[in-house]
Amino acid sequence: MDSPWLTIVGIGEDGLSGLSEASRKALAEAKTIFGGERHLTLAHAGERGRPWPVPFDADGVLECRGRATVVLASGDPFWHGVGSILAERLTSGEWIAHSAPSTFSLVASRLGWRLESVICLGLHAAPLEGLVPHLAHGEKIICLLRDGRAAIDLANWLTANGWGASQLWTFTALGGPRESITQHRADSYAANPDERLLAVALEAKGSGGLPRSSGLADALFVHDGQITKRPMRALALSALAPRTGERLWDIGAGSGSISIEWALCGGTAFAIEARRDRAANIVENAEAFGLTHRVTVVGGTAPNILSNLPTPHAVFIGGGLDSAMFDGVWPLLPVGTRLVAHAVTLETEAQLSELQQRNGGELMRIEIAYAGPLGRYRAFEPARPVVQWSVVKGGDE
């Protein structure tokens, strides 16, 4: 890179002594040094130091464009750090980075954990429910936390959710002369809420955790009865074929169960729901699963509300499809979009049959019966059959 004006430096608790020669040279030549108060003290920034604003804003750094500037971050600036935020707003020739060992690397090295098999989470600015998709007995997790109070909240949350036997290790001032490591059980955790923690390592002990297959139990969702039931949901998700990073339109989302399970597979979802009470249920479900960053609730009806949304990779219509809705939705979909629609009424079945004849895809009738009491005996009681149409939009339409 030709003479970058910005150097992003990862710094540890050992301060200047732990930095490379290139990092120390950049600091010596910098006109302005940005960082947290702790970083600026470790680097002896003096009058050149400028602490980050709260809430965080990178505009101050960009105002220094063309002048020698250093940004300090903990450990690896590109792992839950400021590095990527800055790089997104700069050209490749404007910056250079010198990373130090990340907090995750230091924690793993202290405990002897294989870092490639450890879940690493940044919970310093995210709800604790972000743990929900990852908790399983024996799972090892390293979390960045805000402070000692957040560690107490984490221990209480784990205990309240059946993971009180989990082992916790708290880490303070890792890599420096004041380094401290303590071990606790979650349900007997007692620590100073004012302590400046860097991280908590967790070895989960408990029962439960979310299954890795599609079709979660209906009882896990808040709903008013308007929910795609577990077997139908599993079949719908199989046809929707979620992939990491892909986007779903969940039209008439009800409880949002399809959106939630799509997001658990690593995608993002727009849950479109006209009723406010049901939209509130979707929000509550997304919060409970730690997926508010992946599930966006959109109030309104299709197709009117869709034109302002990013285009999807897949669309699910759980009910209410008619010719007007289809004619409004279909032209908005890029070639290759997967669409899955369910029908329980004769009228919508007829509509799906006509659409399948016209556009191809697979039409499937699903009939399920559940065992229940019948006098002194048991018998199967059939549920309402569901017709599923699944299709991939082609390029010749």
C-alpha positions in Angstrom: 0.0 0.0 0.0 1.3 3.5 -0.9 1.8 5.7 2.2 -1.4 4.9 4.1 -2.4 7.7 6.4 -4.2 5.4 8.9 -2.6 2.6 10.9 -4.9 0.3 12.9 -3.0 -1.1 15.8 -4.0 -4.0 18.1 -2.7 -3.5 21.6 -2.7 -5.8 24.6 -2.4 -5.2 28.3 1.4 -5.3 28.0 1.2 -2.0 26.2 4.1 -0.7 24.1 6.4 -3.6 25.1 4.1 -6.1 23.3 3.9 -4.1 20.0 5.9 -4.8 16.9 8.4 -2.3 15.7 6.1 -1.2 12.9 3.3 -0.4 15.4 5.6 1.6 17.7 6.9 3.5 14.7 3.4 4.4 13.6 2.5 5.6 17.1 5.7 7.7 17.3 4.8 9.4 14.0 1.1 9.8 14.5 -0.4 13.3 14.8 -3.6 11.9 16.3 -4.2 8.6 18.2 -7.8 7.3 18.7 -8.8 4.6 21.2 -10.5 3.8 24.4 -9.2 5.5 27.6 -7.4 2.2 28.5 -5.8 1.9 25.1 -4.6 5.5 25.1 -3.0 5.0 28.6 -1.3 1.8 27.5 0.2 3.5 24.5 1.2 6.7 26.4 -0.7 8.7 23.8 -0.6 11.9 25.9 -2.0 15.1 24.3 -2.3 13.3 20.9 -4.9 10.9 22.3 -8.5 11.3 21.4 -10.9 8.9 23.2 -13.7 7.3 21.2 -17.1 9.1 21.4 -20.0 7.3 23.1 -21.9 6.0 21.2 -19.1 5.0 18.8 -18.7 7.1 15.7 -15.9 6.8 13.1 -16.4 10.2 11.6 -13.7 11.7 13.8 -11.1 9.4 12.3 -12.2 10.2 8.7 -11.8 13.9 9.5 -8.0 13.2 9.9 -7.7 11.8 6.3 -4.3 12.6 4.9 -2.6 13.1 8.3 -0.7 10.4 10.1 -3.3 8.8 12.4 -3.4 5.7 14.6 -6.5 3.8 15.8 -5.9 1.6 18.8 -8.1 -1.5 19.4 -7.9 -4.5 21.8 -6.0 -7.5 20.3 -7.2 -8.2 16.8 -9.0 -5.2 15.4 -10.8 -7.3 12.9 -12.4 -9.7 15.3 -15.4 -8.0 17.0 -13.3 -4.8 16.7 -13.3 -1.5 14.9 -11.1 -2.6 12.0 -13.8 -3.7 9.6 -16.0 -0.6 10.4 -13.2 1.7 9.3 -12.1 -0.5 6.3 -15.6 -0.4 4.9 -15.3 3.4 4.6 -11.8 3.6 3.2 -10.0 2.6 0.1 -7.4 -0.2 0.3 -4.5 2.2 0.0 -5.5 4.4 2.9 -4.9 2.0 5.8 -2.7 -0.7 7.1 -3.2 -2.9 10.2 -0.9 -4.5 12.8 -2.9 -7.0 14.8 -2.0 -8.5 18.3 -3.4 -11.7 19.7 -7.1 -11.5 20.1 -8.8 -11.9 23.5 -10.3 -15.1 22.2 -6.8 -16.4 21.4 -5.5 -15.4 24.9 -8.4 -17.1 26.7 -8.0 -20.3 24.7 -4.3 -20.4 25.4 -4.9 -20.0 29.1 -7.4 -22.8 29.3 -5.8 -25.1 26.7 -8.9 -25.0 24.5 -8.8 -25.7 20.7 -9.8 -22.3 19.4 -11.2 -23.7 16.1 -13.8 -25.7 18.1 -14.8 -22.9 20.4 -17.7 -20.6 19.8 -16.6 -16.9 20.0 -19.2 -14.3 20.7 -19.2 -10.5 21.2 -21.9 -9.8 23.8 -20.5 -6.5 25.0 -23.2 -4.8 22.9 -25.7 -7.6 22.3 -28.4 -9.3 24.5 -27.5 -12.5 26.4 -30.1 -14.3 24.3 -27.5 -14.5 21.6 -26.3 -17.6 23.5 -29.5 -19.5 22.8 -28.6 -21.0 19.4 -25.2 -22.1 20.7 -25.9 -23.7 24.1 -25.5 -27.5 24.3 -24.0 -29.7 27.0 -20.2 -29.6 26.8 -20.1 -26.7 24.4 -17.2 -24.3 25.0 -18.0 -20.6 24.5 -15.9 -17.5 24.9 -17.8 -14.2 25.3 -16.6 -10.6 25.3 -18.5 -8.7 28.0 -18.9 -5.1 28.9 -18.1 -5.3 32.6 -18.4 -7.2 35.9 -22.1 -6.4 36.1 -22.6 -8.1 32.7 -20.8 -11.2 34.0 -23.2 -11.3 36.9 -26.2 -11.0 34.5 -24.8 -13.8 32.4 -24.5 -16.1 35.4 -28.0 -15.3 36.5 -29.4 -15.8 33.0 -27.7 -19.2 32.6 -29.0 -20.3 36.0 -32.6 -19.2 35.2 -32.5 -21.1 31.9 -31.3 -24.4 33.3 -27.5 -24.0 32.8 -26.6 -23.2 36.4 -24.1 -26.1 36.6 -22.0 -24.5 33.8 -18.4 -23.6 34.6 -17.4 -20.0 34.1 -13.9 -18.5 33.9 -13.6 -14.7 34.2 -10.6 -12.9 32.7 -9.3 -9.5 33.6 -6.3 -7.6 32.1 -5.2 -10.6 30.0 -1.6 -10.5 28.8 -0.6 -7.8 31.3 1.0 -7.6 34.8 -2.4 -7.4 36.4 -3.9 -10.5 34.7 -6.5 -12.3 36.8 -8.4 -15.5 36.1 -11.1 -16.9 38.4 -13.3 -20.0 38.1 -17.0 -20.2 39.2 -20.2 -22.2 38.8 -22.8 -20.1 37.2 -25.4 -20.8 40.0 -22.9 -19.7 42.7 -21.2 -16.9 40.9 -20.2 -14.0 43.1 -18.0 -11.2 41.8 -17.4 -7.5 41.9 -20.0 -5.8 39.6 -17.5 -2.9 39.1 -14.7 -5.2 37.8 -13.4 -4.3 34.3 -13.8 -7.7 32.7 -12.4 -8.6 29.3 -14.1 -11.9 28.7 -15.9 -14.9 30.2 -15.3 -18.5 29.1 -18.1 -20.9 29.5 -18.3 -24.7 29.5 -22.0 -25.4 29.2 -23.5 -28.0 31.6 -27.2 -28.7 31.5 -29.9 -30.4 29.5 -31.7 -29.1 26.5 -30.4 -26.7 23.9 -31.9 -26.2 20.5 -32.1 -29.2 18.2 -30.0 -28.7 15.0 -32.8 -30.1 12.8 -35.8 -28.2 11.3 -39.2 -28.4 13.0 -38.7 -27.0 16.5 -41.5 -27.8 19.0 -44.5 -25.4 18.7 -44.3 -24.7 22.5 -41.0 -22.8 22.0 -42.9 -20.0 20.2 -45.3 -17.4 21.5 -48.4 -17.6 19.2 -52.2 -17.3 19.2 -52.7 -20.5 17.2 -51.6 -18.9 14.0 -48.4 -20.9 13.5 -47.1 -23.3 10.9 -47.1 -26.5 12.9 -43.9 -28.4 13.5 -44.3 -31.2 10.9 -45.4 -28.7 8.2 -42.7 -26.3 9.2 -40.1 -28.9 8.8 -41.3 -29.7 5.3 -41.6 -26.0 4.4 -38.0 -25.4 5.5 -36.8 -28.4 3.6 -38.3 -26.9 0.4 -37.1 -23.4 1.2 -33.6 -24.8 1.6 -32.0 -22.1 3.8 -28.4 -21.2 3.3 -26.0 -19.0 5.3 -26.4 -15.3 4.3 -29.6 -15.7 2.3 -32.7 -13.6 2.7 -36.3 -14.8 3.2 -39.6 -13.0 2.8 -42.0 -14.7 5.2 -45.4 -13.4 4.0 -48.2 -13.5 6.6 -45.7 -14.6 9.2 -48.1 -15.2 12.1 -45.8 -16.2 15.0 -42.6 -15.9 12.8 -41.7 -19.5 13.4 -40.6 -20.0 9.8 -38.5 -16.8 10.0 -36.9 -17.9 13.3 -35.9 -21.3 11.9 -34.6 -19.7 8.7 -32.5 -17.3 10.8 -31.1 -20.2 12.9 -29.6 -21.6 9.7 -27.6 -18.4 9.3 -29.9 -16.3 7.0 -31.9 -13.1 7.5 -35.7 -12.8 7.3 -38.3 -10.2 6.8 -41.4 -11.3 8.6 -44.4 -9.5 7.0 -47.4 -9.4 9.2 -50.5 -7.1 9.1 -51.8 -7.7 12.6 -50.1 -5.8 15.4 -50.6 -8.4 18.1 -49.0 -11.1 15.9 -46.2 -8.8 14.9 -45.5 -8.3 18.6 -45.4 -12.1 19.0 -42.8 -12.3 16.3 -40.6 -9.6 18.0 -40.9 -11.5 21.3 -39.9 -14.8 19.6 -36.9 -13.2 17.9 -35.8 -11.8 21.2 -36.2 -15.1 23.0 -34.0 -16.9 20.3 -31.4 -14.1 20.3 -32.2 -13.3 16.6 -33.3 -9.7 16.6 -30.3 -8.9 14.4 -31.5 -11.5 11.8 -35.3 -11.1 11.9 -37.0 -7.9 10.8 -40.7 -7.5 11.4 -42.5 -5.5 8.7 -46.0 -4.4 9.4 -48.3 -4.5 6.4 -49.7 -6.7 3.7 -48.3 -8.2 0.5 -47.7 -7.3 -2.2 -48.0 -3.5 -1.3 -45.3 -3.6 1.4 -42.7 -5.6 -0.6 -41.4 -3.1 -3.1 -39.2 -1.3 -0.6 -37.6 -4.5 0.8 -34.3 -6.0 -0.4 -34.9 -8.8 -2.9 -35.2 -12.3 -1.4 -33.5 -15.6 -2.1 -36.7 -17.4 -0.9 -40.3 -16.6 -0.2 -42.8 -18.4 2.1 -46.5 -17.8 1.9 -48.2 -19.7 4.8 -51.7 -18.9 3.8 -54.0 -16.4 2.0 -52.4 -16.7 -1.4 -54.7 -15.6 -4.2 -54.2 -14.5 -7.8 -53.8 -10.8 -6.8 -51.1 -11.5 -4.3 -49.3 -13.9 -6.6 -49.4 -11.4 -9.5 -48.0 -8.7 -7.2 -45.2 -10.9 -5.7 -44.0 -13.0 -8.6 -42.6 -10.1 -10.8 -40.6 -8.8 -7.8 -38.6 -12.0 -7.5 -35.2 -12.5 -9.2 -34.6 -15.5 -11.3 -33.6 -18.4 -9.1 -35.8 -17.4 -6.1 -37.4 -20.3 -4.3 -41.1 -19.9 -3.4 -43.0 -22.2 -1.1 -46.8 -21.7 -0.5 -49.2 -23.6 1.7 -52.9 -24.0 1.3 -55.6 -25.5 3.6 -58.8 -24.3 1.8 -60.2 -25.7 -1.3 -60.1 -22.3 -3.0 -56.4 -21.9 -2.3 -55.7 -25.5 -3.3 -57.3 -24.8 -6.7 -55.1 -21.6 -7.0 -51.9 -23.6 -6.2 -52.9 -26.3 -8.7 -53.4 -23.7 -11.4 -50.1 -21.9 -10.6 -48.2 -25.2 -10.7 -49.6 -26.0 -14.1 -48.5 -22.6 -15.3 -45.1 -22.2 -13.6 -44.0 -25.7 -12.8 -42.6 -26.8 -9.5 -43.8 -29.5 -7.2 -47.3 -29.9 -5.8 -47.6 -32.0 -2.7 -50.6 -32.9 -0.5 -49.6 -33.6 3.1 -52.0 -35.5 5.4 -51.0 -36.2 9.0 -53.0 -38.0 11.7 -52.2 -38.0 15.5 -53.1 -40.7 17.9 -55.7 -39.8 20.6 -58.2 -41.3 22.9 -61.4 -42.9 21.5 -63.4 -44.2 24.5 -61.3 -46.9 26.2 -59.0 -47.2 23.1 -57.0 -45.0 20.9 -57.4 -43.9 17.3 -55.7 -41.7 14.7 -57.4 -38.3 14.3 -56.5 -36.6 11.0 -55.4 -33.0 10.9 -56.5 -30.8 8.1 -54.5 -31.7 5.0 -52.1 -29.1 3.6 -51.1 -28.6 0.0 -47.6 -27.4 -0.6 -46.4 -25.8 -3.8 -42.7 -25.3 -4.2 -41.1 -23.7 -7.3 -37.9 -22.0 -8.4 -38.4 -19.0 -10.6 -36.9 -19.6 -14.1 -35.4 -17.2 -16.5 -37.9 -17.6 -19.4 -41.0 -16.1 -17.7 
